[in-house]
Amino acid sequence: MKGWLDFWLHPQFKSFDIREELRYIRVPILIVKGENDPYGTIEQIRAAEGECYCPVESIIIPNARHAPHHEQPELTLEAIASFINHILWDHQEARPLQAQRI
């Protein structure tokens, strides 16, 4: 865990930018962000939407911070199932999935 923290706190991190790499993604992306996430920003989502070659869908989960899958699991699971269903139906691959907690 400390290695991850060291990366984000390193002075060179201020120049960290993945926008160039986003241009090479060729599969649909779902971005799930907690409404009150102190680390992620709407600007990051907009950058992905602007730079990615592939379709990008995003959802802001209300009443969630950095871990919406823990803080709002039902809403997060519904968003993921909806995204997957959209992809499958567009490609006529399968019948709709039901959101289920395991």
PDB file as gemmi writes it, atoms N, CA and C in Angstrom:
CRYST1    1.000    1.000    1.000  90.00  90.00  90.00 P 1                      
ATOM      1  N   MET A   1       0.821  -1.197   0.000  1.00  0.00           N  
ATOM      2  CA  MET A   1       0.000   0.000   0.000  1.00  0.00           C  
ATOM      3  C   MET A   1       0.863   1.259   0.000  1.00  0.00           C  
ATOM      4  N   LYS A   2       1.950   1.232   0.727  1.00  0.00           N  
ATOM      5  CA  LYS A   2       2.797   2.412   0.818  1.00  0.00           C  
ATOM      6  C   LYS A   2       3.367   2.798  -0.547  1.00  0.00           C  
ATOM      7  N   GLY A   3       3.683   1.804  -1.392  1.00  0.00           N  
ATOM      8  CA  GLY A   3       4.191   2.098  -2.729  1.00  0.00           C  
ATOM      9  C   GLY A   3       3.191   2.907  -3.551  1.00  0.00           C  
ATOM     10  N   TRP A   4       1.932   2.589  -3.426  1.00  0.00           N  
ATOM     11  CA  TRP A   4       0.880   3.321  -4.127  1.00  0.00           C  
ATOM     12  C   TRP A   4       0.808   4.762  -3.613  1.00  0.00           C  
ATOM     13  N   LEU A   5       0.860   4.923  -2.312  1.00  0.00           N  
ATOM     14  CA  LEU A   5       0.817   6.247  -1.709  1.00  0.00           C  
ATOM     15  C   LEU A   5       2.040   7.068  -2.127  1.00  0.00           C  
ATOM     16  N   ASP A   6       3.205   6.437  -2.111  1.00  0.00           N  
ATOM     17  CA  ASP A   6       4.421   7.142  -2.510  1.00  0.00           C  
ATOM     18  C   ASP A   6       4.317   7.665  -3.937  1.00  0.00           C  
ATOM     19  N   PHE A   7       3.707   6.894  -4.822  1.00  0.00           N  
ATOM     20  CA  PHE A   7       3.555   7.322  -6.213  1.00  0.00           C  
ATOM     21  C   PHE A   7       2.748   8.619  -6.302  1.00  0.00           C  
ATOM     22  N   TRP A   8       1.614   8.668  -5.628  1.00  0.00           N  
ATOM     23  CA  TRP A   8       0.742   9.845  -5.711  1.00  0.00           C  
ATOM     24  C   TRP A   8       1.342  11.070  -5.028  1.00  0.00           C  
ATOM     25  N   LEU A   9       2.203  10.844  -4.049  1.00  0.00           N  
ATOM     26  CA  LEU A   9       2.792  11.960  -3.325  1.00  0.00           C  
ATOM     27  C   LEU A   9       4.147  12.404  -3.889  1.00  0.00           C  
ATOM     28  N   HIS A  10       4.669  11.671  -4.840  1.00  0.00           N  
ATOM     29  CA  HIS A  10       5.968  12.002  -5.423  1.00  0.00           C  
ATOM     30  C   HIS A  10       5.871  13.326  -6.193  1.00  0.00           C  
ATOM     31  N   PRO A  11       6.881  14.199  -6.096  1.00  0.00           N  
ATOM     32  CA  PRO A  11       6.825  15.499  -6.787  1.00  0.00           C  
ATOM     33  C   PRO A  11       6.607  15.391  -8.304  1.00  0.00           C  
ATOM     34  N   GLN A  12       7.108  14.333  -8.923  1.00  0.00           N  
ATOM     35  CA  GLN A  12       6.930  14.184 -10.371  1.00  0.00           C  
ATOM     36  C   GLN A  12       5.486  13.868 -10.755  1.00  0.00           C  
ATOM     37  N   PHE A  13       4.667  13.485  -9.786  1.00  0.00           N  
ATOM     38  CA  PHE A  13       3.277  13.161 -10.087  1.00  0.00           C  
ATOM     39  C   PHE A  13       2.520  14.357 -10.647  1.00  0.00           C  
ATOM     40  N   LYS A  14       2.945  15.553 -10.301  1.00  0.00           N  
ATOM     41  CA  LYS A  14       2.246  16.743 -10.791  1.00  0.00           C  
ATOM     42  C   LYS A  14       2.208  16.797 -12.311  1.00  0.00           C  
ATOM     43  N   SER A  15       3.153  16.136 -12.982  1.00  0.00           N  
ATOM     44  CA  SER A  15       3.171  16.126 -14.448  1.00  0.00           C  
ATOM     45  C   SER A  15       2.541  14.855 -15.022  1.00  0.00           C  
ATOM     46  N   PHE A  16       2.008  13.980 -14.163  1.00  0.00           N  
ATOM     47  CA  PHE A  16       1.381  12.731 -14.613  1.00  0.00           C  
ATOM     48  C   PHE A  16       0.134  13.040 -15.440  1.00  0.00           C  
ATOM     49  N   ASP A  17       0.069  12.469 -16.639  1.00  0.00           N  
ATOM     50  CA  ASP A  17      -1.042  12.749 -17.548  1.00  0.00           C  
ATOM     51  C   ASP A  17      -1.249  11.534 -18.442  1.00  0.00           C  
ATOM     52  N   ILE A  18      -2.431  10.947 -18.420  1.00  0.00           N  
ATOM     53  CA  ILE A  18      -2.678   9.752 -19.234  1.00  0.00           C  
ATOM     54  C   ILE A  18      -3.508  10.041 -20.482  1.00  0.00           C  
ATOM     55  N   ARG A  19      -3.739  11.299 -20.785  1.00  0.00           N  
ATOM     56  CA  ARG A  19      -4.596  11.616 -21.934  1.00  0.00           C  
ATOM     57  C   ARG A  19      -4.098  10.989 -23.229  1.00  0.00           C  
ATOM     58  N   GLU A  20      -2.807  10.954 -23.453  1.00  0.00           N  
ATOM     59  CA  GLU A  20      -2.270  10.332 -24.667  1.00  0.00           C  
ATOM     60  C   GLU A  20      -2.636   8.850 -24.723  1.00  0.00           C  
ATOM     61  N   GLU A  21      -2.513   8.152 -23.607  1.00  0.00           N  
ATOM     62  CA  GLU A  21      -2.827   6.721 -23.569  1.00  0.00           C  
ATOM     63  C   GLU A  21      -4.314   6.460 -23.777  1.00  0.00           C  
ATOM     64  N   LEU A  22      -5.166   7.376 -23.353  1.00  0.00           N  
ATOM     65  CA  LEU A  22      -6.607   7.199 -23.524  1.00  0.00           C  
ATOM     66  C   LEU A  22      -6.981   7.060 -24.992  1.00  0.00           C  
ATOM     67  N   ARG A  23      -6.224   7.661 -25.858  1.00  0.00           N  
ATOM     68  CA  ARG A  23      -6.523   7.614 -27.298  1.00  0.00           C  
ATOM     69  C   ARG A  23      -6.396   6.214 -27.893  1.00  0.00           C  
ATOM     70  N   TYR A  24      -5.747   5.308 -27.196  1.00  0.00           N  
ATOM     71  CA  TYR A  24      -5.516   3.964 -27.720  1.00  0.00           C  
ATOM     72  C   TYR A  24      -6.533   2.937 -27.220  1.00  0.00           C  
ATOM     73  N   ILE A  25      -7.418   3.333 -26.352  1.00  0.00           N  
ATOM     74  CA  ILE A  25      -8.432   2.406 -25.840  1.00  0.00           C  
ATOM     75  C   ILE A  25      -9.494   2.214 -26.916  1.00  0.00           C  
ATOM     76  N   ARG A  26      -9.821   0.956 -27.201  1.00  0.00           N  
ATOM     77  CA  ARG A  26     -10.755   0.650 -28.283  1.00  0.00           C  
ATOM     78  C   ARG A  26     -11.989  -0.141 -27.830  1.00  0.00           C  
ATOM     79  N   VAL A  27     -12.218  -0.204 -26.549  1.00  0.00           N  
ATOM     80  CA  VAL A  27     -13.393  -0.901 -26.029  1.00  0.00           C  
ATOM     81  C   VAL A  27     -14.244   0.101 -25.251  1.00  0.00           C  
ATOM     82  N   PRO A  28     -15.548  -0.102 -25.193  1.00  0.00           N  
ATOM     83  CA  PRO A  28     -16.405   0.820 -24.442  1.00  0.00           C  
ATOM     84  C   PRO A  28     -15.986   0.907 -22.973  1.00  0.00           C  
ATOM     85  N   ILE A  29     -16.128   2.096 -22.419  1.00  0.00           N  
ATOM     86  CA  ILE A  29     -15.712   2.359 -21.037  1.00  0.00           C  
ATOM     87  C   ILE A  29     -16.902   2.887 -20.238  1.00  0.00           C  
ATOM     88  N   LEU A  30     -17.030   2.384 -19.023  1.00  0.00           N  
ATOM     89  CA  LEU A  30     -17.961   2.944 -18.053  1.00  0.00           C  
ATOM     90  C   LEU A  30     -17.134   3.553 -16.931  1.00  0.00           C  
ATOM     91  N   ILE A  31     -17.340   4.821 -16.671  1.00  0.00           N  
ATOM     92  CA  ILE A  31     -16.670   5.493 -15.560  1.00  0.00           C  
ATOM     93  C   ILE A  31     -17.705   5.686 -14.457  1.00  0.00           C  
ATOM     94  N   VAL A  32     -17.418   5.134 -13.297  1.00  0.00           N  
ATOM     95  CA  VAL A  32     -18.296   5.252 -12.133  1.00  0.00           C  
ATOM     96  C   VAL A  32     -17.569   6.124 -11.118  1.00  0.00           C  
ATOM     97  N   LYS A  33     -18.208   7.222 -10.727  1.00  0.00           N  
ATOM     98  CA  LYS A  33     -17.592   8.161  -9.790  1.00  0.00           C  
ATOM     99  C   LYS A  33     -18.577   8.476  -8.685  1.00  0.00           C  
ATOM    100  N   GLY A  34     -18.097   8.491  -7.473  1.00  0.00           N  
ATOM    101  CA  GLY A  34     -18.921   8.924  -6.352  1.00  0.00           C  
ATOM    102  C   GLY A  34     -19.116  10.431  -6.405  1.00  0.00           C  
ATOM    103  N   GLU A  35     -20.310  10.868  -6.128  1.00  0.00           N  
ATOM    104  CA  GLU A  35     -20.646  12.297  -6.164  1.00  0.00           C  
ATOM    105  C   GLU A  35     -19.715  13.127  -5.280  1.00  0.00           C  
ATOM    106  N   ASN A  36     -19.320  12.585  -4.156  1.00  0.00           N  
ATOM    107  CA  ASN A  36     -18.486  13.311  -3.192  1.00  0.00           C  
ATOM    108  C   ASN A  36     -17.067  12.756  -3.113  1.00  0.00           C  
ATOM    109  N   ASP A  37     -16.580  12.216  -4.212  1.00  0.00           N  
ATOM    110  CA  ASP A  37     -15.224  11.655  -4.259  1.00  0.00           C  
ATOM    111  C   ASP A  37     -14.204  12.785  -4.089  1.00  0.00           C  
ATOM    112  N   PRO A  38     -13.391  12.732  -3.034  1.00  0.00           N  
ATOM    113  CA  PRO A  38     -12.422  13.809  -2.830  1.00  0.00           C  
ATOM    114  C   PRO A  38     -11.193  13.691  -3.740  1.00  0.00           C  
ATOM    115  N   TYR A  39     -11.067  12.587  -4.469  1.00  0.00           N  
ATOM    116  CA  TYR A  39      -9.882  12.359  -5.293  1.00  0.00           C  
ATOM    117  C   TYR A  39     -10.162  12.490  -6.786  1.00  0.00           C  
ATOM    118  N   GLY A  40     -11.304  12.020  -7.236  1.00  0.00           N  
ATOM    119  CA  GLY A  40     -11.647  12.093  -8.651  1.00  0.00           C  
ATOM    120  C   GLY A  40     -12.429  13.356  -8.955  1.00  0.00           C  
ATOM    121  N   THR A  41     -12.310  13.827 -10.206  1.00  0.00           N  
ATOM    122  CA  THR A  41     -13.003  15.061 -10.587  1.00  0.00           C  
ATOM    123  C   THR A  41     -13.829  14.855 -11.846  1.00  0.00           C  
ATOM    124  N   ILE A  42     -14.770  15.734 -12.056  1.00  0.00           N  
ATOM    125  CA  ILE A  42     -15.558  15.737 -13.292  1.00  0.00           C  
ATOM    126  C   ILE A  42     -14.628  16.027 -14.477  1.00  0.00           C  
ATOM    127  N   GLU A  43     -13.613  16.841 -14.277  1.00  0.00           N  
ATOM    128  CA  GLU A  43     -12.677  17.160 -15.355  1.00  0.00           C  
ATOM    129  C   GLU A  43     -11.976  15.906 -15.862  1.00  0.00           C  
ATOM    130  N   GLN A  44     -11.697  14.947 -14.973  1.00  0.00           N  
ATOM    131  CA  GLN A  44     -11.078  13.691 -15.406  1.00  0.00           C  
ATOM    132  C   GLN A  44     -12.030  12.908 -16.310  1.00  0.00           C  
ATOM    133  N   ILE A  45     -13.298  12.915 -15.959  1.00  0.00           N  
ATOM    134  CA  ILE A  45     -14.287  12.233 -16.790  1.00  0.00           C  
ATOM    135  C   ILE A  45     -14.378  12.920 -18.149  1.00  0.00           C  
ATOM    136  N   ARG A  46     -14.447  14.234 -18.153  1.00  0.00           N  
ATOM    137  CA  ARG A  46     -14.531  14.980 -19.415  1.00  0.00           C  
ATOM    138  C   ARG A  46     -13.298  14.733 -20.284  1.00  0.00           C  
ATOM    139  N   ALA A  47     -12.123  14.609 -19.665  1.00  0.00           N  
ATOM    140  CA  ALA A  47     -10.905  14.309 -20.425  1.00  0.00           C  
ATOM    141  C   ALA A  47     -11.023  12.948 -21.097  1.00  0.00           C  
ATOM    142  N   ALA A  48     -11.521  11.962 -20.368  1.00  0.00           N  
ATOM    143  CA  ALA A  48     -11.696  10.625 -20.957  1.00  0.00           C  
ATOM    144  C   ALA A  48     -12.704  10.674 -22.100  1.00  0.00           C  
ATOM    145  N   GLU A  49     -13.794  11.377 -21.906  1.00  0.00           N  
ATOM    146  CA  GLU A  49     -14.808  11.490 -22.958  1.00  0.00           C  
ATOM    147  C   GLU A  49     -14.230  12.172 -24.198  1.00  0.00           C  
ATOM    148  N   GLY A  50     -13.361  13.136 -24.001  1.00  0.00           N  
ATOM    149  CA  GLY A  50     -12.789  13.875 -25.121  1.00  0.00           C  
ATOM    150  C   GLY A  50     -11.646  13.173 -25.814  1.00  0.00           C  
ATOM    151  N   GLU A  51     -10.905  12.361 -25.086  1.00  0.00           N  
ATOM    152  CA  GLU A  51      -9.702  11.753 -25.651  1.00  0.00           C  
ATOM    153  C   GLU A  51      -9.898  10.332 -26.169  1.00  0.00           C  
ATOM    154  N   CYS A  52     -10.800   9.587 -25.572  1.00  0.00           N  
ATOM    155  CA  CYS A  52     -10.961   8.183 -25.957  1.00  0.00           C  
ATOM    156  C   CYS A  52     -11.576   8.062 -27.343  1.00  0.00           C  
ATOM    157  N   TYR A  53     -11.081   7.113 -28.096  1.00  0.00           N  
ATOM    158  CA  TYR A  53     -11.613   6.799 -29.416  1.00  0.00           C  
ATOM    159  C   TYR A  53     -12.914   6.015 -29.278  1.00  0.00           C  
ATOM    160  N   CYS A  54     -13.029   5.287 -28.193  1.00  0.00           N  
ATOM    161  CA  CYS A  54     -14.171   4.404 -27.955  1.00  0.00           C  
ATOM    162  C   CYS A  54     -15.311   5.153 -27.276  1.00  0.00           C  
ATOM    163  N   PRO A  55     -16.496   4.531 -27.220  1.00  0.00           N  
ATOM    164  CA  PRO A  55     -17.597   5.144 -26.466  1.00  0.00           C  
ATOM    165  C   PRO A  55     -17.268   5.186 -24.974  1.00  0.00           C  
ATOM    166  N   VAL A  56     -17.609   6.296 -24.338  1.00  0.00           N  
ATOM    167  CA  VAL A  56     -17.400   6.461 -22.897  1.00  0.00           C  
ATOM    168  C   VAL A  56     -18.733   6.849 -22.282  1.00  0.00           C  
ATOM    169  N   GLU A  57     -19.161   6.057 -21.311  1.00  0.00           N  
ATOM    170  CA  GLU A  57     -20.345   6.403 -20.529  1.00  0.00           C  
ATOM    171  C   GLU A  57     -19.875   6.676 -19.111  1.00  0.00           C  
ATOM    172  N   SER A  58     -20.544   7.599 -18.446  1.00  0.00           N  
ATOM    173  CA  SER A  58     -20.177   7.889 -17.066  1.00  0.00           C  
ATOM    174  C   SER A  58     -21.429   8.018 -16.225  1.00  0.00           C  
ATOM    175  N   ILE A  59     -21.271   7.708 -14.965  1.00  0.00           N  
ATOM    176  CA  ILE A  59     -22.360   7.869 -14.007  1.00  0.00           C  
ATOM    177  C   ILE A  59     -21.764   8.404 -12.710  1.00  0.00           C  
ATOM    178  N   ILE A  60     -22.465   9.352 -12.139  1.00  0.00           N  
ATOM    179  CA  ILE A  60     -22.094   9.901 -10.842  1.00  0.00           C  
ATOM    180  C   ILE A  60     -23.052   9.288  -9.819  1.00  0.00           C  
ATOM    181  N   ILE A  61     -22.508   8.557  -8.877  1.00  0.00           N  
ATOM    182  CA  ILE A  61     -23.321   7.881  -7.873  1.00  0.00           C  
ATOM    183  C   ILE A  61     -23.555   8.844  -6.700  1.00  0.00           C  
ATOM    184  N   PRO A  62     -24.834   9.177  -6.423  1.00  0.00           N  
ATOM    185  CA  PRO A  62     -25.128  10.103  -5.323  1.00  0.00           C  
ATOM    186  C   PRO A  62     -24.796   9.489  -3.963  1.00  0.00           C  
ATOM    187  N   ASN A  63     -24.487  10.351  -3.031  1.00  0.00           N  
ATOM    188  CA  ASN A  63     -24.196   9.938  -1.651  1.00  0.00           C  
ATOM    189  C   ASN A  63     -23.087   8.899  -1.565  1.00  0.00           C  
ATOM    190  N   ALA A  64     -22.080   9.061  -2.414  1.00  0.00           N  
ATOM    191  CA  ALA A  64     -20.932   8.158  -2.389  1.00  0.00           C  
ATOM    192  C   ALA A  64     -19.664   8.986  -2.518  1.00  0.00           C  
ATOM    193  N   ARG A  65     -18.596   8.435  -1.964  1.00  0.00           N  
ATOM    194  CA  ARG A  65     -17.309   9.114  -2.040  1.00  0.00           C  
ATOM    195  C   ARG A  65     -16.412   8.361  -3.026  1.00  0.00           C  
ATOM    196  N   HIS A  66     -15.262   7.880  -2.561  1.00  0.00           N  
ATOM    197  CA  HIS A  66     -14.272   7.270  -3.437  1.00  0.00           C  
ATOM    198  C   HIS A  66     -14.556   5.791  -3.724  1.00  0.00           C  
ATOM    199  N   ALA A  67     -15.464   5.183  -3.003  1.00  0.00           N  
ATOM    200  CA  ALA A  67     -15.738   3.754  -3.174  1.00  0.00           C  
ATOM    201  C   ALA A  67     -17.237   3.516  -3.342  1.00  0.00           C  
ATOM    202  N   PRO A  68     -17.825   3.977  -4.446  1.00  0.00           N  
ATOM    203  CA  PRO A  68     -19.280   3.819  -4.604  1.00  0.00           C  
ATOM    204  C   PRO A  68     -19.738   2.366  -4.586  1.00  0.00           C  
ATOM    205  N   HIS A  69     -18.862   1.442  -4.981  1.00  0.00           N  
ATOM    206  CA  HIS A  69     -19.237   0.025  -4.958  1.00  0.00           C  
ATOM    207  C   HIS A  69     -19.425  -0.480  -3.529  1.00  0.00           C  
ATOM    208  N   HIS A  70     -18.843   0.207  -2.540  1.00  0.00           N  
ATOM    209  CA  HIS A  70     -19.066  -0.133  -1.133  1.00  0.00           C  
ATOM    210  C   HIS A  70     -20.155   0.737  -0.513  1.00  0.00           C  
ATOM    211  N   GLU A  71     -20.185   1.999  -0.901  1.00  0.00           N  
ATOM    212  CA  GLU A  71     -21.074   2.963  -0.264  1.00  0.00           C  
ATOM    213  C   GLU A  71     -22.491   2.949  -0.853  1.00  0.00           C  
ATOM    214  N   GLN A  72     -22.611   2.638  -2.116  1.00  0.00           N  
ATOM    215  CA  GLN A  72     -23.916   2.550  -2.793  1.00  0.00           C  
ATOM    216  C   GLN A  72     -23.889   1.329  -3.727  1.00  0.00           C  
ATOM    217  N   PRO A  73     -23.763   0.125  -3.159  1.00  0.00           N  
ATOM    218  CA  PRO A  73     -23.578  -1.061  -4.008  1.00  0.00           C  
ATOM    219  C   PRO A  73     -24.727  -1.322  -4.981  1.00  0.00           C  
ATOM    220  N   GLU A  74     -25.963  -1.090  -4.560  1.00  0.00           N  
ATOM    221  CA  GLU A  74     -27.091  -1.372  -5.446  1.00  0.00           C  
ATOM    222  C   GLU A  74     -27.076  -0.451  -6.667  1.00  0.00           C  
ATOM    223  N   LEU A  75     -26.881   0.850  -6.430  1.00  0.00           N  
ATOM    224  CA  LEU A  75     -26.843   1.800  -7.544  1.00  0.00           C  
ATOM    225  C   LEU A  75     -25.667   1.522  -8.476  1.00  0.00           C  
ATOM    226  N   THR A  76     -24.526   1.184  -7.891  1.00  0.00           N  
ATOM    227  CA  THR A  76     -23.344   0.886  -8.695  1.00  0.00           C  
ATOM    228  C   THR A  76     -23.568  -0.361  -9.533  1.00  0.00           C  
ATOM    229  N   LEU A  77     -24.115  -1.388  -8.944  1.00  0.00           N  
ATOM    230  CA  LEU A  77     -24.384  -2.630  -9.666  1.00  0.00           C  
ATOM    231  C   LEU A  77     -25.411  -2.408 -10.776  1.00  0.00           C  
ATOM    232  N   GLU A  78     -26.439  -1.622 -10.509  1.00  0.00           N  
ATOM    233  CA  GLU A  78     -27.433  -1.310 -11.537  1.00  0.00           C  
ATOM    234  C   GLU A  78     -26.796  -0.571 -12.708  1.00  0.00           C  
ATOM    235  N   ALA A  79     -25.898   0.351 -12.420  1.00  0.00           N  
ATOM    236  CA  ALA A  79     -25.213   1.106 -13.479  1.00  0.00           C  
ATOM    237  C   ALA A  79     -24.351   0.185 -14.333  1.00  0.00           C  
ATOM    238  N   ILE A  80     -23.651  -0.732 -13.688  1.00  0.00           N  
ATOM    239  CA  ILE A  80     -22.790  -1.662 -14.416  1.00  0.00           C  
ATOM    240  C   ILE A  80     -23.633  -2.610 -15.271  1.00  0.00           C  
ATOM    241  N   ALA A  81     -24.710  -3.141 -14.700  1.00  0.00           N  
ATOM    242  CA  ALA A  81     -25.583  -4.053 -15.453  1.00  0.00           C  
ATOM    243  C   ALA A  81     -26.198  -3.337 -16.654  1.00  0.00           C  
ATOM    244  N   SER A  82     -26.622  -2.092 -16.466  1.00  0.00           N  
ATOM    245  CA  SER A  82     -27.197  -1.325 -17.565  1.00  0.00           C  
ATOM    246  C   SER A  82     -26.177  -1.114 -18.681  1.00  0.00           C  
ATOM    247  N   PHE A  83     -24.954  -0.774 -18.310  1.00  0.00           N  
ATOM    248  CA  PHE A  83     -23.878  -0.574 -19.285  1.00  0.00           C  
ATOM    249  C   PHE A  83     -23.610  -1.863 -20.061  1.00  0.00           C  
ATOM    250  N   ILE A  84     -23.509  -2.966 -19.352  1.00  0.00           N  
ATOM    251  CA  ILE A  84     -23.236  -4.250 -20.009  1.00  0.00           C  
ATOM    252  C   ILE A  84     -24.390  -4.635 -20.930  1.00  0.00           C  
ATOM    253  N   ASN A  85     -25.628  -4.453 -20.459  1.00  0.00           N  
ATOM    254  CA  ASN A  85     -26.781  -4.758 -21.303  1.00  0.00           C  
ATOM    255  C   ASN A  85     -26.761  -3.923 -22.576  1.00  0.00           C  
ATOM    256  N   HIS A  86     -26.435  -2.660 -22.440  1.00  0.00           N  
ATOM    257  CA  HIS A  86     -26.356  -1.771 -23.604  1.00  0.00           C  
ATOM    258  C   HIS A  86     -25.330  -2.315 -24.610  1.00  0.00           C  
ATOM    259  N   ILE A  87     -24.172  -2.725 -24.133  1.00  0.00           N  
ATOM    260  CA  ILE A  87     -23.124  -3.266 -25.003  1.00  0.00           C  
ATOM    261  C   ILE A  87     -23.595  -4.567 -25.652  1.00  0.00           C  
ATOM    262  N   LEU A  88     -24.159  -5.466 -24.864  1.00  0.00           N  
ATOM    263  CA  LEU A  88     -24.596  -6.763 -25.396  1.00  0.00           C  
ATOM    264  C   LEU A  88     -25.709  -6.600 -26.417  1.00  0.00           C  
ATOM    265  N   TRP A  89     -26.676  -5.732 -26.131  1.00  0.00           N  
ATOM    266  CA  TRP A  89     -27.774  -5.526 -27.061  1.00  0.00           C  
ATOM    267  C   TRP A  89     -27.299  -4.866 -28.341  1.00  0.00           C  
ATOM    268  N   ASP A  90     -26.374  -3.927 -28.240  1.00  0.00           N  
ATOM    269  CA  ASP A  90     -25.835  -3.289 -29.446  1.00  0.00           C  
ATOM    270  C   ASP A  90     -25.176  -4.301 -30.367  1.00  0.00           C  
ATOM    271  N   HIS A  91     -24.578  -5.325 -29.777  1.00  0.00           N  
ATOM    272  CA  HIS A  91     -23.896  -6.352 -30.565  1.00  0.00           C  
ATOM    273  C   HIS A  91     -24.740  -7.611 -30.712  1.00  0.00           C  
ATOM    274  N   GLN A  92     -25.979  -7.560 -30.243  1.00  0.00           N  
ATOM    275  CA  GLN A  92     -26.915  -8.687 -30.324  1.00  0.00           C  
ATOM    276  C   GLN A  92     -26.275  -9.969 -29.808  1.00  0.00           C  
ATOM    277  N   GLU A  93     -25.637  -9.861 -28.651  1.00  0.00           N  
ATOM    278  CA  GLU A  93     -24.874 -10.969 -28.087  1.00  0.00           C  
ATOM    279  C   GLU A  93     -25.666 -11.811 -27.089  1.00  0.00           C  
ATOM    280  N   ALA A  94     -26.577 -11.195 -26.346  1.00  0.00           N  
ATOM    281  CA  ALA A  94     -27.224 -11.951 -25.269  1.00  0.00           C  
ATOM    282  C   ALA A  94     -28.479 -11.241 -24.812  1.00  0.00           C  
ATOM    283  N   ARG A  95     -29.230 -11.940 -23.981  1.00  0.00           N  
ATOM    284  CA  ARG A  95     -30.410 -11.335 -23.370  1.00  0.00           C  
ATOM    285  C   ARG A  95     -29.973 -10.451 -22.203  1.00  0.00           C  
ATOM    286  N   PRO A  96     -30.823  -9.579 -21.723  1.00  0.00           N  
ATOM    287  CA  PRO A  96     -30.452  -8.646 -20.653  1.00  0.00           C  
ATOM    288  C   PRO A  96     -30.022  -9.351 -19.370  1.00  0.00           C  
ATOM    289  N   LEU A  97     -29.054  -8.766 -18.694  1.00  0.00           N  
ATOM    290  CA  LEU A  97     -28.603  -9.244 -17.395  1.00  0.00           C  
ATOM    291  C   LEU A  97     -29.422  -8.586 -16.299  1.00  0.00           C  
ATOM    292  N   GLN A  98     -29.643  -9.282 -15.231  1.00  0.00           N  
ATOM    293  CA  GLN A  98     -30.286  -8.724 -14.057  1.00  0.00           C  
ATOM    294  C   GLN A  98     -29.197  -8.407 -13.037  1.00  0.00           C  
ATOM    295  N   ALA A  99     -29.267  -7.249 -12.424  1.00  0.00           N  
ATOM    296  CA  ALA A  99     -28.300  -6.899 -11.383  1.00  0.00           C  
ATOM    297  C   ALA A  99     -28.556  -7.778 -10.171  1.00  0.00           C  
ATOM    298  N   GLN A 100     -27.527  -8.521  -9.760  1.00  0.00           N  
ATOM    299  CA  GLN A 100     -27.650  -9.412  -8.605  1.00  0.00           C  
ATOM    300  C   GLN A 100     -26.424  -9.279  -7.739  1.00  0.00           C  
ATOM    301  N   ARG A 101     -26.642  -9.201  -6.467  1.00  0.00           N  
ATOM    302  CA  ARG A 101     -25.511  -9.206  -5.522  1.00  0.00           C  
ATOM    303  C   ARG A 101     -25.142 -10.629  -5.215  1.00  0.00           C  
ATOM    304  N   ILE A 102     -23.876 -10.872  -5.207  1.00  0.00           N  
ATOM    305  CA  ILE A 102     -23.369 -12.232  -4.904  1.00  0.00           C  
ATOM    306  C   ILE A 102     -22.860 -12.273  -3.485  1.00  0.00           C  
TER     307      ILE A 102                                                      
END                                                                             
